[in-house]
């Protein structure tokens, strides 16, 4: 504040768990086995099992959250209290998690393929999550959370016409959605969550003759993502998840010399819906209430390249990207409660929120 000294750590820093420093290692060996069966030319079945071992070896130093005066809806006012002393936690733990997956592909002919898949994924815990919890009834374990996904996809491929179409629906159940506790700013398990939606992808070859080609493509994805359980009553949205994405792309290439030399232009334009910053409605310092979210944004990129396969697959390119809309929408933003503090320095009032 205009070169005025600010004592550190402040109660605000302690409450938001700033100044936490973590270091450590996560080792993740795994074993994977898969079996594929093709009893007929028009059907293929696969199945697999995988086991992941996670070993956490970490040290975290942080300020415990002991500030007072902070409670929903985080009304105007400076937090009061006394920051606690720094705390250092060391831990050395391991865990093991098995997962399954399977799928079936049916090709009735005429370029159509029907796919059905089931899979389990895992999300590793943060290296410092154990440091913030000491009570056995509230501490999330270091065991990774599971995600169960089911999808059905229909594809159509016609190489003669240069047409590729694909559409599918999917559903993912997260057994433990990790999020932020609005009262403490710490990572917690928000309970189960569901993500379901559909996507459409299309590609078309417009021209391909004498080494010169032109292809275009487009895609759209809709996503419904909501929390379905947990102790946070009223929570609805999953933060950091875009509700939709869309885009188009172009690929053009032409020969410029012998031995496969060519120039290629690739253009990609992606559109991303604004992600939610809060699980549900929050009240700001000015009294307004609502669900906070980023704005929509888009990313337009290009890549102009020269290719010479005969010279050890030489490639030289120039690329660039430009953004439109809410540039902050691309950044991973965590909302951990909203508070407002007013400081008066040399006759001016500074607000920190």
N, C-alpha and C positions, 0 to 999 in steps of 0.2 A: 504494500500500500504506500506508494510514493516514498519508497526507501525507509518507511517506518519499520522498526523491528517488530516481528511477530514471534512471540515465544513458541517454542516447539518442545515437546508435543502439546497440542491443544486438545481440549475435550472433544472437539469435532474430529480430529484425527483418530483419537481413541475409539470413538463411537463407530466410525466407518471402517475400522481395522486397517487404516493406512499404515505405512511403514512396516508391513510384514515382509519378511525376507525368507525365502525358502530355497533350499538347495538339496539335491539328492539324485537318485537314480531309480528308474523303473525298468526292470528286466522282464521281457515278455517272450519266453520260448513257447513253442506250440507244436502240436502233432496233428496231422491232418490225413484222413483216409477218405477216398471217394470210390464209388462203384458205379459204372455205367452199363446199362443193358440196352440192346437194340434187337428185340425179338422179331421185328419186321422192318422193312425199308421205310415205312411211314410213321414209325413210332420210336421214341427214345426215352428211356427212364434213367434218372441219375439220383444218387443219394450219397450223403456224406456225413461224417462226424469230425468235429475238431475239438481239441482241448487246449485251452490257453492257461499258462501259469504266469501270474503277475507277482513280482517281488518288489516291494517298496522299501527303499533305504533313504530316509530323509531327515532333515533338520529344519525346523521352522521357528523363527523368532518373530513375535508380534505383540501388539498391545491388546490385551483383552478388552472386550466391549463392556465397559462399566458405566458409561455416561447415563445421566438421568434426564428426565424431561422430554424424552422422545417417545411419542406414542401416536398411533393413527388418530386422525388423519394428518399428523405431522404439522401442527399449527405453527403460525408465526411465533418466533421466539428463539433465543439463543440457547443451545443445550447447556445444562448446568451439571456440575459434578467435578470429580477429580480423576484424571487418568491414572490407571493402575500401572504398576511397574511392568517392564518388558518381561515376557514369558518365553521360554525356549523349550520346545518339545522335540524329542528325538524318538524315532521309531524304526523298527526293522521287522516287517511283516510280509507274509506271502499268502496267496490265495489261488484257487484253481477253479476254472469255469468251463464246462463242456457245452457245446452248441451243435445243433443238427440242421441239415438242410436237405431238400429234395426237390425234384422237378420232373415234368413230363412235357414232351414236345410231340405234337401230332401234325402230320402233313398230309391232308386229304388230297392235295394236288392243286393244279391251276395257280401255283405260286403262293398259296395260303399256308400259314403255319400258326397253330394255336399252342400257346405256352401257358403252363401253370407252374408256379414256383412257391415254395415255402422256405423261409430261412430264418435263422436266429443270428443276431449280431450282439456285440457287447460294446459298452462304453466304459472305458477305464476311468477310475476315480482320479481326482486331482491329487498331486503329490502332497499338498498341504492341507487336505480336508480334515485329516485326523487331528491336526494340531488345535483346532478350534472347539473340539468337543471332548468332554471328559466324563459326562454322565452316561452310564450304559444304556439308559432307556431312550436317549435322544441321539446318540452317536450313530451316524451312518457308517456301515462297515466299509472297508477298502475293497470288498468284493465287487467286481464290475456289475453294472445293471444290464439286464437283458432286453433286447428288442426283438419282437416276433413280427415278421413281415409275410404277407400273402399277396400274390398278384396274379392276374390273368391278362395275357397279352395276345392280340391278334395281329399278325404281320402279313403283308402282301408285297412280294418282290417280283418284278418283271424286268429282267436284265435286257431284253430286246428293246423295250420301250424306255428303259432307264428310269423306272418308277419304283420307289420304295415308300411304303406307307406302314405306319405302326400306331396302334392305339392300345391303351391298357388302363386297368383300374387296380388300385393297390390299397392296402391297409396295414399300418404298423402300430403295434401295441408296445409301449414302453413301460416296463415293469416298475421303473423308478425314475421319474423325470427330475433331474437335478435343476435347481433354480436358486433364487436368492430370497432369504428371509427378509420381509419388509421391515421387521422390527430391529434386526441386528446387522443386516447387510452381509450375513454369512451364507455359505452354500448349504442348502438343505435338500432333503428329498420331498418333492411336492406331491408324491403319490403317482398313480398311473396316469398315462396320457395316451391319446389316440391321434394318429395322423392318417388321413385317408384322402384319396383324390384320384385324379385321372390325368393322363398325359397323351398328347397326340404329336407325332413326328412325321414329317413328309420330306422326301427328297426327289428331285426331278432333274434328269439330264436334258438340257435344252439343245446342246450341240456337241458333237464329237466326231471330228473328221480331220484326217491328215495330221494328227497330233494336237490339234487345237480343240479344247473342250470348255464347256460352260455348264456349271451345275448350280442349282439353287436349292435351298432347304428352309424349313420353318418348323417351329415347335411351340407348344403351349402346355403348361402344367398348372393345374388347380389343386390347392391343398387346403384341407380342413384340419386344423390342429387345435385341439382343446385338451385341457386337464379334465380328468374324469374322477379323481378321488383325492385323498389326502386330508390333512388337517386344516388347510387354508380355505375356509368357507368363503365362497364367492369368487374364487379364482376361476378364470375361464380360458384365457388365451395362453399360448406358449410363447414366451418372449424370444426374440431373435429368429423367428421362423417366417419367411415371406409367404403370404397367402396365395401368391401366383407368380409365375415367371413365364416369359415368352421371348421369342427371338426369331431372327432370320439370318441366313448366311449365304454367301456367294463364293464360288471357287472357279477361277478362270485361269487357263494355262495355254501357252502357245510355244512352238519350237522357235529357237533363235540361232540354231546352228547344228552341226552334225553331232553324233554320239550322244543323243538324248539331251542336249542343252535346251533349256526352256526357261521362260519367265512365267511366274505364277503370282496371281493376286488373290488374296483371301480376305473377305470382309465378313465380320460378325457383329450383329447388333442385338444385344440382350436387354430385356426390360424386366425389372424386378419390383414387385409390390412392396410397399413399406412394411417393415416388421414391427411387431408390437413391443413397446417398452415396458408395459405393465400388464400383469395377469388379469387385472380387473380395474374398475374405476378407482381413481385416486383424486384427492382434493389438494390443489396447489395453494400456495401462500396467498394468491389473490382471490381465493374462494371458488374458483371454477373447478368442476368435477367432470371427469371423463376418463376414457381409456386412452393412454398415450401411445402414439406410434410414430415411426419415422415416415417421411414422405417417399413417394415412388421415385425411382431413378432409373437411368439406363446407361449402358456402356457400349460405345461404338468403337470397334477396333479394326485395324487393317494390318496386313503383312504383305509386302512386295518382295519377292525373292527370286534369285537367279540360281538355277540348279544345273550341275554338271556331273552326272553320275560317273563318267569315265575317269574323272580326276579325284579318285578316292571319295566319291559321293560329295563333292564340294557343294556347299550352299552358302550364299551370301544374301542377307535380307535386311530390309528396313521395316520397322513396325512402329505403330503408334496407337494411342487410345485417347478418347475424350469422353467425358462424363456429362450427363444432363440430369436435371432434377436435383433431388436431395443427396448431395455427395456424402453426407454423414450417414445416410441410410445403409451404406455398405459396411460401415464399421460395426464390430460386435459391441453392443451397448448393453450394460446390465443396469437395471433400475433397482435400487435398494432403498426405496423410501424417498420422500421429498421433504426437505426442510429448508428453512430460510433464516439467514442470519444477517443482521445489519451492523456495520462497523462505521463509526464516524471518525474520519481522519482529516485534520486541517479543514474542517467545515464541510467536507463532502461525505455523503453517505454511500457506502459500498455494500451491495447485496451479494451474498454468496448462496446459491441454491443448488 
